[in-house]
């Protein structure tokens, strides 16, 4: 039996490599989109962990993405001053409210006062829960974005 040689020829390698020359820009765009999607996932999930009283804390939860290129950061937070105390808790004696006073029934004004936490309040880390419960989902968002780029570049799109 004679030795048979086999050869494999790749055609179009130069074309594929040329397609990948635009990869850095495409990767930056895809990472930015993946980060936006990830922050929205954390924001939506975080709202489920807020004990709803008035809905103001839930309604104030926002997400944004800052930076560009390889240096992008997703931010999820709230613009309510009490959001941090809700998230982290309060030490005993921490000022939680200030009032200029209130109008008394006789028409006079009461003295200004500062309400303080009477005991240590345990935090309810709604943002942390929203992030921790979605780590796998967020990783998959970035992995899928990477796979999509490779598929598109390999096909010249």
N, C-alpha and C positions, 0 to 999 in steps of 0.2 A: 504494500500500500504506500503510495507516494505522499510526501508531505504536501499539504495544501496550505497556501498562505491566504489569509483573509486581510482585507484592508477596509478600514472605515474612513469615510471622507465626510467631513462636516462642510456643508456649503452654506454660505451666508453668514459666517462668523464675523467678518468685517462689518457687515450691516448690523448685526446684533450689538457688537461693541460700539459702533457709532450711536446706536440708540441709547446705550448706557452713558454716553457722555453728558446727557441732560439729567442724569440721576440726582446729583446734589440738589438742584432746584426742586425737582419733583419730590424728593425725600423731605425737604424742608416744608413744602406745602402740605404733604400728607401728614407729617408730624404735627403741624399746626392744627389741621382739621381733627386729627385723633385726640389732641389735647382738648380742643373745644368740646368734642363729644364726651370725653371723659369727665370734664368739669360739670357738664350738664347732668351726667349720670349721678355723680356724687351729690350735686345740688338737689335733684329730685328725690334721691334716696334719703338724704339728710332730713328733708321736710317731714318724712314719715315718722321720725324719732322725736319730733317736737311735740310736747304736750300742748294741744291746741286749746287756748282760752279765748283770745281775741283774734288770732290768726295773723297778728302783726309780725311776729318773729318769722313765721313761715313765709309771709309775703315779702319780708325784707332780705331773705336769703338770695344772694346773687352769685354769679360765676363770671370769671373773665380769664383771659389768657394774655400774658404780657411777654415781651421779648420777641426775638426773631432768630432765624437760623437754627443753630443747635442749642441755643440758650433760651428756651421757652419755659414758662412757669404757668401752671393753672392755679387759679385762686378761687376758693369758695368761701364765702363769709356772709356777714350781715352788717348792715349800717345802723342797727339798733345799739344803743350804748349798753344795754343790759345783756346783749348776746354773749359776751365773754363770761360774765358772771353765770349765765345759764349753762354755758359750756363747761366751765372749770369749777364752779362752786364759789362760795364766799367764806372767808374766815369770820369768826365771831367778832362783832363790833364794826364790821365793814359798812361804810355809809351806802345805803341803797336808794335813798330818795331825799330830795331837798325840797322844801316848800317855803314859799315866802309868807306862809300863813294862810288862814282861811277866813272868810267873812262869817262873823258870829251872828246869831239871831238878833242881837241888839244893834247890829249895824257896824260894830267895831271890827277891827282886824286882829286875829290872834298873832302871837309872836312867831317869827320864822323858826323852823325846826329842821333837824336832820334825822331821818329815820335810819336806824342801824340794824343790821342783822342781829337777831337775838341769840343765835347759836350758829355753829358751823353748818352751812348748807352744802349738801353734796351736789356736785355738778352733774349735769345730764349731757354727756358729750355727743350731741346729735351730729355734729360735723365729722367727728372721729368715727362714729358708727357708720355714717354714710360712706366714708372712704374705706374703712376696713372690710365692710361687707361687700364691696365691689372691686376688690383688688384683682381677682381673676378676670372679671369682665373688662376692666381697664387694660390689663395686659393683652387680652384677646383683641381689643380695639386696635392697639398698636401693632400686634402681630398681623392682623388682617390688613391693616394699612400697608405694611411692608410687603406682604404677599401680593397685594393688588399692584403695587408699583413694579415689582419684578415681572409679573405677568404682562402688564402694559408695555414695559420697556422691551421685553423680549419679543413682543409682537409689533413693535414699532409704533405704538399709539402714544 
